[in-house]
Amino acid sequence: ESIMFGDDTTGTISSADANTGVGVDVFASLTQGDNNVAIGNAAMNVTTTGGDNVAVGTSALAAQTAGGDNVAIGHLALSTLTTAGNNVAVGDRAMQASTSGENNVAVGTLAMDANTTGGSNVGVGRDALGANTTGSNNTAVGKTALNTTTTSDNNTAVGFQSLYTLNGGVSNVAVGHNSLFNATTADNNVALGKSAMENVTSGSNNVAVGKDALDANTTADNNT
């Protein structure tokens, strides 16, 4: 059985079980999806067969039709996702542009808000991975970490504005405030420490450990 509270809360749910809906237009199209929770105006309002989803907030998961195992908490969180699954978005407009990306985690206001099809990303912090669209396998922890990248893959940024400017570079690790801040197309770098390799733009295969380590390097490769 399902429980619904609110005006126009459901479609034809004779074949849907164990759903809980609270708010105007929640589950407005639901027919067969099971084990969903939708709380908020128009939350999950076009879902027909999706199951095991949680949507809390106005228009959370508002475009989803058949995706499963998604968690969207916050105004417009995952609001354009259609059929993808296994995403977690917590925060105002977190992952609001994602359409088919899967296995993503976004926590924070506007975290991963431009992501469309990128998958297996983690963005924690306001605007973390904020410009990413199709890049995959990235981890950004900290306000505006990896904020500029759109299509880059396999990067890890931990710290305020770490790898902030990256756009095209792959397989970098930056841990520390402003580490690898100016890197754009750089690849395969490791920077550990506040402002480590802060000024590198395209240099690759470098390792910098410590505050301001290799901060004068811009394009040189293979330094330690």
N, C-alpha and C positions, 0 to 999 in steps of 0.2 A: 504494500500500500504506500501511497504518497500523501504528504501533508502540504497544503497550500494556503497561504494567507495573503490577501490583497486582491485588488481589482484586476480582472483579466489575467489571472495567474497561470493559466494552462491551456495547452492544446488538447488533443485527444490522447489521454495517457492510459488508456485501458490496458496497454501492454507494457507500461513503465512502472517500475517498482522502487520503493525505498528512496524516493526523492523528497527533499524539503525545500519549499520555495516561499520567500517572504518578500513582498513588494509588488508594485504595479508592473504588469507585463512580464514578470519572471516566468520562465518555462512556457511562453506563449505558443510555442510550436512543438513542444515535446510530445513525442509519440511512443518511443520505445526505450529511451535512455534510462539507465538505472543508477541508483546510488549517487545522485547529484545533490548538491546544496547550493542554492542561489538566494542571496539576500541583497536587495537593493533594486532601485528602479531600473527596469529593462535588463537586469542581469540574466544572462543566458536566454535571451528572449527568442532566438531563432534556432536554438538547439533542437534537433529532432531525435537523433539516436545516440548522441554522445553519452558516455557513462563515466562514473567515478571522478567527477569534476567538482571543484569548490570555487564559487564566484561570490565575492563579497564586495559590494560597492556599486555605485551607479554605472551602468553599462559595462560592468566587468564581464568578460567573455561574451560580449553582446553579439558577435558575428559567428561564433562557433556553431557549426551544424552537427558534426559527427566526431570531433576529437575526444580523446579520453585522457584521464589521469592528469589534468591540468589544475593548478591552483592559482587563482587570480584574486588578490585582495587589494583594493584601492580603486579610486575613481578612474575609469577607463583602462584599468589593468587588463592586458591581453584583449583589448576590445575589438581588434580586427582579426584575431586568430580564427581560422575556419575549420580545418580538419586535423591539425597537428596535435600531438600529445606529449605528455611528460614534461611540461613546462611549469615553472614556479615564478610568479611575478607578484611582488609585494611592494606597494608604494604607489602614490599618485602617478598615473600614466606610465607605470612600469611596463615595458614591452608593448606599448600601445599600438605600434605599427606592425608587429609580427603577424605574418599571415600563415606561414607553413613551417617555420623553424621549430625544431624539436630538441628536447633534452637541455633546455636553457634554465638558468636560475638568475633572476634579476631582483635585487632587494634595494630599495631606495627610490626617492622621488626622481622620476625621469630616467631611472636606470635602464639602459638598453632600449630607450624609447624609440629609436629609429630602426631597430632590427626588423628585418622582413623575413628572410629565409635562413639566416645564419643558425647553426646548430651547435649544441654542446658547449655553450659559453656560460661563464659565470660573471655577473656584474654586481658588486655589492658597494653601495655608496651613491650619493646623489650624482647623476650624470655619468656614472661609471659605464664605459663602453657606449656612451651616449650617441655616437654617430654611426656605430656599427650597423651595417645593413645585411651583408652576406658572409662576413667573416665567421670562421668557426674555430672551436677548440681554444678560445681565449679565456683568460681569467683576469679580472680587474677588481681589485679590492682597494677602496679609497675614493674619496670625492674626486671626480673628473679623471680618474685613472683610465688610460687608454681612451681618452675622450674623443679623439679626432679620427681614429681608424675607422674605415668603412668596410674594407674587404680583407684585411690582414688575418692570418691564421696562426695558431699555435704560439701565442704570446702570453706572458704572465707579468702582470704589473701589480705591485702591492705598495701602497703609499700614495699620499696626496699628489696628484698630477704626475705620477710616474708614467713613463711612456706616453705622455700627454699628446705629442704631435705626430705620433706614428701613423703612417698611412701607406701601406704597401709592404713594409718590413715584416719578416716572419721569424718565429722561433727565438724571440728575445725574452730575457728574464730581467726585470727591474724591480728591486726591493729597496724602498726608501723614498722619502720626500724628494720629488723632482729628479729622481734617477732616470737616466736616458730621456730627459724631458724633450729635447729637440730632435730626437731620432725620427726620421721620416721613412726612409727606405732601407734602413740598416737591418742586417740579419744576424742571427746567431750570436748575439752579445749577452753577456751576463754582467749586471751592475748591481752591487750590493753596498748600500750606504747612502746617506743623504747627499744628493746632487752628484752621485757617482756617474761619470760619463754624461754629464748634463748637456754638454754641447755637441756631442757626436750627432751627425746628421745621416751619413750613409756608410760609415765605417762598419766593418763586419768582423766576426770571430774574435772579439775582444773580451777580456775579463778584467773587471775593475772591482776591487774590494776596499771599502773604507770611504769616509766622508771626503767628497771632492776628488775621489780617485779618477785619474784620466780625464779630468774635467776640461782640459785644453784640447783633447783630441776631437777632431771633426769628421775626417774622412779616412783616417788611417786604419789598416786592418791588422789583425793577428798580434795585438798587444796584450800584455799582462801586467 
